[in-house]
C-alpha cells in the first residue's frame, strides 16, 4: 500500500491527507495501526502529504481545519 501511494498516487495529486480515527472515544490508539506506520514517513518526505489523528469528536473540526489551511499546505 505504501509503494502504491509513493509511486502512483502522490506524484499525480496536489494534496493527500490521511486521517486516522482512534479506536475508542476520547483516547488515541494504544499502538500505531499498520497504515499509520506505513504512511507516517511520507509526512516528512512529501510536501503534498499530511497525516493526523483524531481522538475525540471535538478534535475533528480542528484537525480538518489544520489540514486544509492554505497557508500551511501550498504546493
Gaussian input, Z-matrix of N, CA and C with variables (Angstrom, degrees):
# hf/3-21g

backbone

0 1
 N
 C     1     B1
 C     2     B2     1     A1
 N     3     B3     2     A2     1     D1
 C     4     B4     3     A3     2     D2
 C     5     B5     4     A4     3     D3
 N     6     B6     5     A5     4     D4
 C     7     B7     6     A6     5     D5
 C     8     B8     7     A7     6     D6
 N     9     B9     8     A8     7     D7
 C    10    B10     9     A9     8     D8
 C    11    B11    10    A10     9     D9
 N    12    B12    11    A11    10    D10
 C    13    B13    12    A12    11    D11
 C    14    B14    13    A13    12    D12
 N    15    B15    14    A14    13    D13
 C    16    B16    15    A15    14    D14
 C    17    B17    16    A16    15    D15
 N    18    B18    17    A17    16    D16
 C    19    B19    18    A18    17    D17
 C    20    B20    19    A19    18    D18
 N    21    B21    20    A20    19    D19
 C    22    B22    21    A21    20    D20
 C    23    B23    22    A22    21    D21
 N    24    B24    23    A23    22    D22
 C    25    B25    24    A24    23    D23
 C    26    B26    25    A25    24    D24
 N    27    B27    26    A26    25    D25
 C    28    B28    27    A27    26    D26
 C    29    B29    28    A28    27    D27
 N    30    B30    29    A29    28    D28
 C    31    B31    30    A30    29    D29
 C    32    B32    31    A31    30    D30
 N    33    B33    32    A32    31    D31
 C    34    B34    33    A33    32    D32
 C    35    B35    34    A34    33    D33
 N    36    B36    35    A35    34    D34
 C    37    B37    36    A36    35    D35
 C    38    B38    37    A37    36    D36
 N    39    B39    38    A38    37    D37
 C    40    B40    39    A39    38    D38
 C    41    B41    40    A40    39    D39
 N    42    B42    41    A41    40    D40
 C    43    B43    42    A42    41    D41
 C    44    B44    43    A43    42    D42
 N    45    B45    44    A44    43    D43
 C    46    B46    45    A45    44    D44
 C    47    B47    46    A46    45    D45
 N    48    B48    47    A47    46    D46
 C    49    B49    48    A48    47    D47
 C    50    B50    49    A49    48    D48
 N    51    B51    50    A50    49    D49
 C    52    B52    51    A51    50    D50
 C    53    B53    52    A52    51    D51
 N    54    B54    53    A53    52    D52
 C    55    B55    54    A54    53    D53
 C    56    B56    55    A55    54    D54
 N    57    B57    56    A56    55    D55
 C    58    B58    57    A57    56    D56
 C    59    B59    58    A58    57    D57
 N    60    B60    59    A59    58    D58
 C    61    B61    60    A60    59    D59
 C    62    B62    61    A61    60    D60
 N    63    B63    62    A62    61    D61
 C    64    B64    63    A63    62    D62
 C    65    B65    64    A64    63    D63
 N    66    B66    65    A65    64    D64
 C    67    B67    66    A66    65    D65
 C    68    B68    67    A67    66    D66
 N    69    B69    68    A68    67    D67
 C    70    B70    69    A69    68    D68
 C    71    B71    70    A70    69    D69
 N    72    B72    71    A71    70    D70
 C    73    B73    72    A72    71    D71
 C    74    B74    73    A73    72    D72
 N    75    B75    74    A74    73    D73
 C    76    B76    75    A75    74    D74
 C    77    B77    76    A76    75    D75
 N    78    B78    77    A77    76    D76
 C    79    B79    78    A78    77    D77
 C    80    B80    79    A79    78    D78
 N    81    B81    80    A80    79    D79
 C    82    B82    81    A81    80    D80
 C    83    B83    82    A82    81    D81
 N    84    B84    83    A83    82    D82
 C    85    B85    84    A84    83    D83
 C    86    B86    85    A85    84    D84
 N    87    B87    86    A86    85    D85
 C    88    B88    87    A87    86    D86
 C    89    B89    88    A88    87    D87
 N    90    B90    89    A89    88    D88
 C    91    B91    90    A90    89    D89
 C    92    B92    91    A91    90    D90
 N    93    B93    92    A92    91    D91
 C    94    B94    93    A93    92    D92
 C    95    B95    94    A94    93    D93
 N    96    B96    95    A95    94    D94
 C    97    B97    96    A96    95    D95
 C    98    B98    97    A97    96    D96
 N    99    B99    98    A98    97    D97
 C   100   B100    99    A99    98    D98
 C   101   B101   100   A100    99    D99
 N   102   B102   101   A101   100   D100
 C   103   B103   102   A102   101   D101
 C   104   B104   103   A103   102   D102
 N   105   B105   104   A104   103   D103
 C   106   B106   105   A105   104   D104
 C   107   B107   106   A106   105   D105
 N   108   B108   107   A107   106   D106
 C   109   B109   108   A108   107   D107
 C   110   B110   109   A109   108   D108
 N   111   B111   110   A110   109   D109
 C   112   B112   111   A111   110   D110
 C   113   B113   112   A112   111   D111
 N   114   B114   113   A113   112   D112
 C   115   B115   114   A114   113   D113
 C   116   B116   115   A115   114   D114
 N   117   B117   116   A116   115   D115
 C   118   B118   117   A117   116   D116
 C   119   B119   118   A118   117   D117
 N   120   B120   119   A119   118   D118
 C   121   B121   120   A120   119   D119
 C   122   B122   121   A121   120   D120
 N   123   B123   122   A122   121   D121
 C   124   B124   123   A123   122   D122
 C   125   B125   124   A124   123   D123
 N   126   B126   125   A125   124   D124
 C   127   B127   126   A126   125   D125
 C   128   B128   127   A127   126   D126
 N   129   B129   128   A128   127   D127
 C   130   B130   129   A129   128   D128
 C   131   B131   130   A130   129   D129
 N   132   B132   131   A131   130   D130
 C   133   B133   132   A132   131   D131
 C   134   B134   133   A133   132   D132
 N   135   B135   134   A134   133   D133
 C   136   B136   135   A135   134   D134
 C   137   B137   136   A136   135   D135
 N   138   B138   137   A137   136   D136
 C   139   B139   138   A138   137   D137
 C   140   B140   139   A139   138   D138
 N   141   B141   140   A140   139   D139
 C   142   B142   141   A141   140   D140
 C   143   B143   142   A142   141   D141
 N   144   B144   143   A143   142   D142
 C   145   B145   144   A144   143   D143
 C   146   B146   145   A145   144   D144
 N   147   B147   146   A146   145   D145
 C   148   B148   147   A147   146   D146
 C   149   B149   148   A148   147   D147
 N   150   B150   149   A149   148   D148
 C   151   B151   150   A150   149   D149
 C   152   B152   151   A151   150   D150
 N   153   B153   152   A152   151   D151
 C   154   B154   153   A153   152   D152
 C   155   B155   154   A154   153   D153
 N   156   B156   155   A155   154   D154
 C   157   B157   156   A156   155   D155
 C   158   B158   157   A157   156   D156
 N   159   B159   158   A158   157   D157
 C   160   B160   159   A159   158   D158
 C   161   B161   160   A160   159   D159
 N   162   B162   161   A161   160   D160
 C   163   B163   162   A162   161   D161
 C   164   B164   163   A163   162   D162
 N   165   B165   164   A164   163   D163
 C   166   B166   165   A165   164   D164
 C   167   B167   166   A166   165   D165
 N   168   B168   167   A167   166   D166
 C   169   B169   168   A168   167   D167
 C   170   B170   169   A169   168   D168
 N   171   B171   170   A170   169   D169
 C   172   B172   171   A171   170   D170
 C   173   B173   172   A172   171   D171
 N   174   B174   173   A173   172   D172
 C   175   B175   174   A174   173   D173
 C   176   B176   175   A175   174   D174
 N   177   B177   176   A176   175   D175
 C   178   B178   177   A177   176   D176
 C   179   B179   178   A178   177   D177
 N   180   B180   179   A179   178   D178
 C   181   B181   180   A180   179   D179
 C   182   B182   181   A181   180   D180
 N   183   B183   182   A182   181   D181
 C   184   B184   183   A183   182   D182
 C   185   B185   184   A184   183   D183
 N   186   B186   185   A185   184   D184
 C   187   B187   186   A186   185   D185
 C   188   B188   187   A187   186   D186
 N   189   B189   188   A188   187   D187
 C   190   B190   189   A189   188   D188
 C   191   B191   190   A190   189   D189
 N   192   B192   191   A191   190   D190
 C   193   B193   192   A192   191   D191
 C   194   B194   193   A193   192   D192
 N   195   B195   194   A194   193   D193
 C   196   B196   195   A195   194   D194
 C   197   B197   196   A196   195   D195
 N   198   B198   197   A197   196   D196
 C   199   B199   198   A198   197   D197
 C   200   B200   199   A199   198   D198
 N   201   B201   200   A200   199   D199
 C   202   B202   201   A201   200   D200
 C   203   B203   202   A202   201   D201
 N   204   B204   203   A203   202   D202
 C   205   B205   204   A204   203   D203
 C   206   B206   205   A205   204   D204
 N   207   B207   206   A206   205   D205
 C   208   B208   207   A207   206   D206
 C   209   B209   208   A208   207   D207
 N   210   B210   209   A209   208   D208
 C   211   B211   210   A210   209   D209
 C   212   B212   211   A211   210   D210
 N   213   B213   212   A212   211   D211
 C   214   B214   213   A213   212   D212
 C   215   B215   214   A214   213   D213
 N   216   B216   215   A215   214   D214
 C   217   B217   216   A216   215   D215
 C   218   B218   217   A217   216   D216
 N   219   B219   218   A218   217   D217
 C   220   B220   219   A219   218   D218
 C   221   B221   220   A220   219   D219
 N   222   B222   221   A221   220   D220
 C   223   B223   222   A222   221   D221
 C   224   B224   223   A223   222   D222

   B1=1.4455
   B2=1.5277
   B3=1.3245
   B4=1.4585
   B5=1.5235
   B6=1.3133
   B7=1.4675
   B8=1.5258
   B9=1.3070
   B10=1.4621
   B11=1.5291
   B12=1.3151
   B13=1.4611
   B14=1.5269
   B15=1.3200
   B16=1.4622
   B17=1.5229
   B18=1.3074
   B19=1.4596
   B20=1.5284
   B21=1.3185
   B22=1.4609
   B23=1.5284
   B24=1.3213
   B25=1.4645
   B26=1.5301
   B27=1.3266
   B28=1.4643
   B29=1.5310
   B30=1.3285
   B31=1.4713
   B32=1.5267
   B33=1.3196
   B34=1.4692
   B35=1.5321
   B36=1.3199
   B37=1.4634
   B38=1.5260
   B39=1.3076
   B40=1.4568
   B41=1.5326
   B42=1.3296
   B43=1.4675
   B44=1.5185
   B45=1.3270
   B46=1.4609
   B47=1.5189
   B48=1.3207
   B49=1.4630
   B50=1.5246
   B51=1.3286
   B52=1.4597
   B53=1.5152
   B54=1.3142
   B55=1.4589
   B56=1.5221
   B57=1.3292
   B58=1.4567
   B59=1.5270
   B60=1.3077
   B61=1.4606
   B62=1.5133
   B63=1.3305
   B64=1.4655
   B65=1.5210
   B66=1.3114
   B67=1.4608
   B68=1.5152
   B69=1.3030
   B70=1.4593
   B71=1.5069
   B72=1.2898
   B73=1.4581
   B74=1.5237
   B75=1.3259
   B76=1.4554
   B77=1.5033
   B78=1.3154
   B79=1.4626
   B80=1.5250
   B81=1.3070
   B82=1.4580
   B83=1.5135
   B84=1.3108
   B85=1.4587
   B86=1.5249
   B87=1.2992
   B88=1.4624
   B89=1.5231
   B90=1.3033
   B91=1.4555
   B92=1.5205
   B93=1.2956
   B94=1.4584
   B95=1.5201
   B96=1.3176
   B97=1.4540
   B98=1.5298
   B99=1.3120
   B100=1.4599
   B101=1.5240
   B102=1.3399
   B103=1.4642
   B104=1.5233
   B105=1.3237
   B106=1.4642
   B107=1.5309
   B108=1.3223
   B109=1.4696
   B110=1.5264
   B111=1.3155
   B112=1.4634
   B113=1.5257
   B114=1.3244
   B115=1.4545
   B116=1.5305
   B117=1.3091
   B118=1.4700
   B119=1.5305
   B120=1.3190
   B121=1.4703
   B122=1.5288
   B123=1.3168
   B124=1.4571
   B125=1.5238
   B126=1.3183
   B127=1.4661
   B128=1.5203
   B129=1.3142
   B130=1.4663
   B131=1.5245
   B132=1.3134
   B133=1.4624
   B134=1.5347
   B135=1.3258
   B136=1.4686
   B137=1.5285
   B138=1.3258
   B139=1.4703
   B140=1.5193
   B141=1.3185
   B142=1.4610
   B143=1.5301
   B144=1.3303
   B145=1.4663
   B146=1.5237
   B147=1.3323
   B148=1.4659
   B149=1.5206
   B150=1.3242
   B151=1.4663
   B152=1.5216
   B153=1.3169
   B154=1.4622
   B155=1.5182
   B156=1.3226
   B157=1.4637
   B158=1.5199
   B159=1.3187
   B160=1.4571
   B161=1.5232
   B162=1.3314
   B163=1.4570
   B164=1.5183
   B165=1.3168
   B166=1.4490
   B167=1.5259
   B168=1.3251
   B169=1.4684
   B170=1.5161
   B171=1.3038
   B172=1.4552
   B173=1.5170
   B174=1.3239
   B175=1.4606
   B176=1.5291
   B177=1.3169
   B178=1.4594
   B179=1.5342
   B180=1.3181
   B181=1.4615
   B182=1.5317
   B183=1.3383
   B184=1.4716
   B185=1.5352
   B186=1.3169
   B187=1.4739
   B188=1.5230
   B189=1.3234
   B190=1.4594
   B191=1.5280
   B192=1.3166
   B193=1.4639
   B194=1.5270
   B195=1.3285
   B196=1.4591
   B197=1.5311
   B198=1.3143
   B199=1.4658
   B200=1.5199
   B201=1.3190
   B202=1.4514
   B203=1.5240
   B204=1.3199
   B205=1.4575
   B206=1.5223
   B207=1.3246
   B208=1.4668
   B209=1.5313
   B210=1.3065
   B211=1.4599
   B212=1.5246
   B213=1.3194
   B214=1.4594
   B215=1.5178
   B216=1.3148
   B217=1.4528
   B218=1.5203
   B219=1.3183
   B220=1.4585
   B221=1.5191
   B222=1.3176
   B223=1.4699
   B224=1.5059
   A1=111.26
   A2=117.91
   A3=121.03
   A4=111.29
   A5=117.18
   A6=120.66
   A7=110.41
   A8=117.12
   A9=121.88
   A10=110.32
   A11=116.23
   A12=120.90
   A13=110.43
   A14=116.91
   A15=121.51
   A16=113.23
   A17=116.81
   A18=120.70
   A19=114.38
   A20=117.81
   A21=120.10
   A22=114.87
   A23=117.65
   A24=119.86
   A25=112.58
   A26=117.80
   A27=119.93
   A28=113.95
   A29=119.25
   A30=117.87
   A31=114.54
   A32=118.22
   A33=119.76
   A34=113.88
   A35=117.48
   A36=119.88
   A37=110.58
   A38=114.28
   A39=119.65
   A40=110.18
   A41=116.47
   A42=120.39
   A43=108.99
   A44=116.79
   A45=122.84
   A46=107.53
   A47=116.99
   A48=121.32
   A49=109.74
   A50=115.42
   A51=121.67
   A52=107.15
   A53=116.50
   A54=122.10
   A55=107.64
   A56=115.72
   A57=120.63
   A58=108.99
   A59=115.76
   A60=122.07
   A61=108.46
   A62=115.98
   A63=120.23
   A64=112.08
   A65=114.85
   A66=120.92
   A67=113.37
   A68=117.97
   A69=121.79
   A70=111.31
   A71=116.76
   A72=121.20
   A73=109.12
   A74=115.99
   A75=121.17
   A76=116.31
   A77=118.55
   A78=118.45
   A79=110.33
   A80=115.06
   A81=119.35
   A82=109.41
   A83=115.25
   A84=119.20
   A85=109.12
   A86=116.64
   A87=120.08
   A88=112.02
   A89=116.81
   A90=121.26
   A91=108.90
   A92=115.86
   A93=119.93
   A94=109.58
   A95=116.55
   A96=120.36
   A97=108.83
   A98=116.03
   A99=120.51
   A100=111.17
   A101=116.36
   A102=118.89
   A103=111.64
   A104=117.16
   A105=119.74
   A106=109.74
   A107=117.18
   A108=120.21
   A109=111.43
   A110=117.15
   A111=120.58
   A112=111.90
   A113=117.28
   A114=121.29
   A115=114.56
   A116=118.84
   A117=121.85
   A118=113.62
   A119=120.10
   A120=119.30
   A121=114.24
   A122=118.23
   A123=120.66
   A124=112.18
   A125=117.65
   A126=120.95
   A127=111.66
   A128=116.50
   A129=119.71
   A130=112.58
   A131=117.55
   A132=119.66
   A133=114.32
   A134=117.99
   A135=121.16
   A136=109.59
   A137=116.39
   A138=120.56
   A139=112.74
   A140=117.68
   A141=120.69
   A142=113.08
   A143=116.65
   A144=121.25
   A145=109.56
   A146=115.54
   A147=121.11
   A148=108.72
   A149=115.62
   A150=121.33
   A151=108.82
   A152=115.50
   A153=121.20
   A154=109.16
   A155=114.87
   A156=121.43
   A157=109.67
   A158=114.78
   A159=121.78
   A160=107.00
   A161=115.67
   A162=120.22
   A163=112.28
   A164=117.47
   A165=120.90
   A166=109.39
   A167=117.32
   A168=121.05
   A169=112.49
   A170=115.75
   A171=120.51
   A172=113.67
   A173=117.51
   A174=121.83
   A175=112.86
   A176=117.65
   A177=120.61
   A178=111.38
   A179=117.95
   A180=120.00
   A181=111.85
   A182=119.63
   A183=118.69
   A184=113.05
   A185=117.47
   A186=119.84
   A187=110.37
   A188=117.43
   A189=119.84
   A190=111.55
   A191=117.88
   A192=120.66
   A193=109.57
   A194=117.07
   A195=121.24
   A196=110.90
   A197=116.69
   A198=120.43
   A199=112.63
   A200=117.09
   A201=120.02
   A202=114.13
   A203=116.89
   A204=121.50
   A205=107.33
   A206=117.54
   A207=120.52
   A208=114.82
   A209=118.40
   A210=120.38
   A211=111.69
   A212=117.20
   A213=120.18
   A214=112.58
   A215=117.17
   A216=119.44
   A217=113.69
   A218=117.18
   A219=117.62
   A220=109.16
   A221=114.36
   A222=119.95
   A223=109.01
   D1=-40.75
   D2=179.80
   D3=-65.52
   D4=-37.59
   D5=178.88
   D6=-65.32
   D7=-41.41
   D8=177.42
   D9=-59.97
   D10=-44.21
   D11=178.71
   D12=-62.21
   D13=-49.05
   D14=-176.27
   D15=-68.32
   D16=-41.15
   D17=-172.01
   D18=-91.89
   D19=-32.56
   D20=-173.29
   D21=-112.80
   D22=-34.65
   D23=-173.24
   D24=-93.21
   D25=-53.88
   D26=-176.06
   D27=-61.09
   D28=-37.15
   D29=179.18
   D30=-63.50
   D31=-22.58
   D32=-176.75
   D33=-110.99
   D34=3.24
   D35=-180.00
   D36=-109.35
   D37=148.61
   D38=176.70
   D39=-76.95
   D40=-36.71
   D41=-176.94
   D42=-158.51
   D43=135.70
   D44=179.11
   D45=-130.97
   D46=125.37
   D47=179.39
   D48=-120.33
   D49=134.61
   D50=176.02
   D51=-115.05
   D52=122.08
   D53=178.55
   D54=-115.98
   D55=123.33
   D56=179.04
   D57=-107.01
   D58=127.28
   D59=-179.36
   D60=-98.95
   D61=136.44
   D62=-176.63
   D63=-64.62
   D64=160.33
   D65=-179.68
   D66=-74.55
   D67=-28.04
   D68=-178.76
   D69=-127.80
   D70=153.24
   D71=-178.51
   D72=-65.65
   D73=127.49
   D74=174.25
   D75=81.29
   D76=6.52
   D77=178.32
   D78=-142.84
   D79=144.13
   D80=176.34
   D81=-73.62
   D82=159.58
   D83=175.94
   D84=-57.80
   D85=140.28
   D86=-178.77
   D87=-72.39
   D88=-27.39
   D89=175.06
   D90=-129.33
   D91=154.67
   D92=178.46
   D93=-68.43
   D94=138.41
   D95=175.93
   D96=-73.77
   D97=165.70
   D98=178.14
   D99=-60.75
   D100=-42.89
   D101=179.38
   D102=-65.70
   D103=-40.29
   D104=179.54
   D105=-61.23
   D106=-45.51
   D107=179.02
   D108=-62.85
   D109=-36.96
   D110=-179.11
   D111=-74.73
   D112=-37.74
   D113=-174.38
   D114=-88.91
   D115=-27.09
   D116=-174.55
   D117=-52.33
   D118=-42.64
   D119=-179.86
   D120=-61.42
   D121=-24.32
   D122=179.95
   D123=-67.15
   D124=-22.08
   D125=179.57
   D126=-61.72
   D127=-31.78
   D128=-179.23
   D129=-96.61
   D130=-21.96
   D131=-175.53
   D132=-99.97
   D133=-12.64
   D134=-178.83
   D135=-132.87
   D136=121.19
   D137=-179.68
   D138=-66.93
   D139=-23.53
   D140=-176.62
   D141=-95.10
   D142=17.79
   D143=179.28
   D144=-125.36
   D145=137.69
   D146=175.50
   D147=-140.03
   D148=144.13
   D149=178.19
   D150=-132.07
   D151=136.97
   D152=178.21
   D153=-141.72
   D154=159.75
   D155=175.70
   D156=-116.63
   D157=145.72
   D158=177.21
   D159=-119.67
   D160=122.67
   D161=-178.32
   D162=-103.02
   D163=-22.79
   D164=-172.98
   D165=-146.98
   D166=154.35
   D167=179.24
   D168=-52.88
   D169=-39.61
   D170=-179.04
   D171=-65.97
   D172=-15.87
   D173=-179.94
   D174=-87.50
   D175=-14.20
   D176=-173.32
   D177=-61.40
   D178=-53.69
   D179=-178.16
   D180=-61.73
   D181=-48.11
   D182=178.85
   D183=-60.28
   D184=-36.77
   D185=178.82
   D186=-65.46
   D187=-46.67
   D188=179.33
   D189=-66.68
   D190=-37.53
   D191=177.14
   D192=-62.07
   D193=-42.50
   D194=178.03
   D195=-63.89
   D196=-43.97
   D197=-178.38
   D198=-63.30
   D199=-34.28
   D200=-173.47
   D201=-111.78
   D202=26.27
   D203=172.82
   D204=-81.38
   D205=114.74
   D206=-173.53
   D207=-57.31
   D208=-35.94
   D209=-177.96
   D210=-62.39
   D211=-32.87
   D212=-176.57
   D213=-81.38
   D214=-27.34
   D215=-169.53
   D216=-126.92
   D217=35.62
   D218=177.41
   D219=-73.04
   D220=134.41
   D221=-177.40
   D222=-115.65

